[in-house]
Amino acid sequence: MAKRVYVCETCGAMAEEPGHLCNPKGNPITCTYCGFEHDPHVKHFCKGKLADLKYVCEQCGRLATSEEFLCKPKAVPES
């Protein structure tokens, strides 16, 4: 099966996951955390997820609950 590629409408960057782009264009996506379906350009925040965010991507700045969701994961600094 061919991988889906998303394109940023702002800068033209391409990625296999829409969350790695600032303004992705493409079909609706389903949140892997809560199952909510939304357009790829809509920022979606799950209830309770903010407390579970433990990693940040050094490349794109994306936050995640697990290292496996990021290209270059780094632990979020404790305040």
N, C-alpha and C positions, 0 to 999 in steps of 0.2 A: 504494500500500500504506500502511495506517495505521501510525503509529509506535507502538511498545510503550511503555507508561508503567509505571514501577515506583513503588510507594508504600512509604514508611518506616513500619513497624509501630509505631515508638516515637513519632515526632512528627507523622506524617501528610504530610511533605514529599513532593513528586513529582519524578521525573527520568526522562529517556529512557534513562539508563544506571544500572544498579544500583550501580556503584562510587561514585556520587556521594551515596549515602545511607548512614546509619549502620546501619540494620536493614531492608534491602529485602525485599519479599515478591514472589514470582513464580516463573516456570519456571526450570529449570536453565540456566546460561549456560556458554559455552565461552571459556576464556582466550584472548585474542588474541595472547598472547606464546608460550605453549607448547601450546595446544590442549586442555588438561585441562578436562573438564566437571565443574561443581560447582554446588551450590545458591547462589543469589545472596547469601544472608546469611553464607556461609562465607568467611572470609578466606583467600585462596590466595596463596602466595608461590612464584614459580618459582625453581628452582635457577639461579643465575647472574644473575638479574634485578636484585638489589640493587646490583650494581656498575654496572649500566646506567641506574639512576635518575638523571635529570639535571634534572627539573622538578618543581615543586610548585604546586598550584592555590591561589591566594590566597583563593578563595571557600570551598572545601570541605576543603582540606588533603590531597587525594589526591596521591600521587606517581606519576610516569610517566616513561617512557623518551623520549617525544616530546611537544612542545607540543600537537600535534593531538589528544591524548587528554584535554586539560584545558579547563575553561571560562575560567579566568583564569590562564594559565601564567606562572611566574616561575622563573628558573634557581635551582637549589638552591645555597645558599652553600657555597663551598669552605672546609673546616676547616683 
